[in-house]
Every structure is written in structure tokens, then in C-alpha cells.
Amino acid sequence: MSLPPYPAGRDLLKGKRVLVTAAAGTGIGFATAKRCVEEGAEVIISDRHERRLLQSAEALGVESVVCDVTDEDQVQAMFAAAGDLDVLVNNAGLGGHARLVEMTDAQWSKVLDVTLTGTMRCMRAALKRMGPLGRGSIVNNASVLGWRAQEGQGHYAAAKAGVMALTRCAAIEAAEVGVRINAVAPSLAMHPFLSKVTPPGLLEELCAKEAFGRAAEPWEIANIIVFLASDLSSYMTGEILSASSQRA
């Protein structure tokens, strides 16, 4: 099935300041930053890979700050550099493939620290800044693996299920200060780095299971993130949107 046309900007985020983590390269983070720029936002991108980050920032014409979300001091420095924000997109995550009986504590902890605890650190820092302003939208990147079972994905699935639960609980607290928190749960978004962490043949198998017979383009997931970040979703909080052509 052919791809839909790339969307034109409609100023959905005009006047908003947006921080996107893990936005270097060609994945969902970069696509989200690009779509936010096209929707009129003032964008800051972050990543732990300095060289790729600077290349991405130059390509997009945006600000950038290096940050490893597993380091609280770096997280604090990132938010200090970003200043007052209207939107935070938590995109940092780490995958991998390991059967539970072969998984080491280090493998488990690394995925959880980046994907779940890193998301918590950034949400906590954002809420401390957005709360006094009485506004803001946080969008977390979850995964349909937070609902589904897949061999070799115990650590990643557990982390993403944690992101979903954290999104719901934090949203109830944040509503008191006028901040919304939602998440998107993609099934499969294709980008060049994905094949490096995926066993041979698995991507083709997963694509075949999708109703459209293909993976999502990163910008198709970014469109949903833009919606959740924008005022069009003003009455939504604590929700997990499945971005999938299968049933979640």
C-alpha cells in the first residue's frame, strides 16, 4: 500500500516552545522535531550522541543540548538550558533482544534506566517547571509491547508498560496544575537504526502482520505526537494512543 502524502503545516504549535529528547538521527524523535518546526513551534532537541545531535540541529535549524537521560545532573542541565517549556516529548528509549533465561542484570537495568527511569526523570523536571506556569503538555513514547507479548522483549516490554502506568498516574497529579500527560504507543516505525537491534527476518515478519502490510513512517507517529502536544487534544490526559494498524 502506498504512503499517504506528507502533511502540510497548520500552525498547530505556533508560539509554543517544545523540547524533544533522543532527537538525533532518523527515527521518531527527529521526525517529531521536524513536524513541530513545521507546525510553528520553537524547538529544542536533545540526545546523548553529540555529533549526530549537532548534525540534526543544523538540518532542522533548531537549538540543541547534549543529555544522557540516565544522568540526573545532565537532565537538570538540559531543562535549565531549555527554559520555560510548553511541550516535552519524551522519546528516549533503549531496546534490544534477550530471552529472559539468558538476560543479565546489566541488560535489564540498562533498558529500564533509559526507557522508564529516564522518562520519569524528564517528566519530574518538566512538571517542576510547567506546574508554576499552570500549563503544559507532556507526550511520552510508549510501545504496543506494553500490551503485547513478544519473545526476547521482556525488559523492553516491561519498561514500556511502566511508561504507560507512569503516564496515567502522573497525569492525575499534573491535572491539578493544568498540565496534560499522554503517550503514544507505536507498533512498528521503520528507520535505518532499527535493523541494528533486531534479529534477522523479524522486521519483515512484523511488517507482514500489519494491516497495511508495512511499518509506519516515523513522521506518521510524529503526527500523533503533534496532536497530543497541541491544543486540539485539550481534554485528553492520562491516555495511551495506539499508533498501530493492528489491534493493540
C-alpha positions, 0 to 999 in steps of 0.5 A: 500500500502506498504512503499517504502524502506528507502533511502540510503545516497548520500552525498547530504549535505556533508560539509554543516552545517544545523540547524533544529528547533522543532527537538525533538521527532518523527515527521518531524523535527527529521526525517529531522535531521536524513536524513541530518546526513545521507546525510553528513551534520553537524547538529544542532537541536533545540526545546523548550522541553529540555529533549526530545531535549537532548534525540534526540541529543544523538540518532542522535549524533548531537549538540543541543540548547534549543529555544522557537521560540516565544522568540526573545532573545532565537532565537538570542541565538540559531543562535549565538550558531549555527554559520555560517549556510548553511541550516535552516529548519524551522519546528516549528509549533503549531496546534490544533482544534477550530471552529472559533465561539468558538476560543479565542484570546489566541488560535489564537495568540498562533498558529500564534506566533509559526507557522508564527511569529516564522518562520519569526523570524528564517528566519530574523536571518538566512538571517542576517547571510547567506546574508554576506556569499552570500549563503544559503538555507532556507526550511520552513514547510508549510501545504496543509491547506494553500490551503485547507479548513478544519473545526476547522483549521482556525488559523492553516490554516491561519498561514500556508498560511502566511508561504507560502506568507512569503516564496515567498516574502522573497525569492525575497529579499534573491535572491539578496544575493544568498540565496534560500527560499522554503517550503514544504507543507505536507498533512498528516505525521503520528507520535505518537504526532499527535493523541494528537491534533486531534479529534477522527476518523479524522486521519483515515478519512484523511488517507482514502482520500489519494491516497495511502490510508495512511499518509506519513512517516515523513522521506518521507517529510524529503526527500523533505526537503533534496532536497530543502536544497541541491544543486540539487534544485539550481534554485528553490526559492520562491516555495511551494512543495506539499508533498501530494498524493492528489491534493493540 
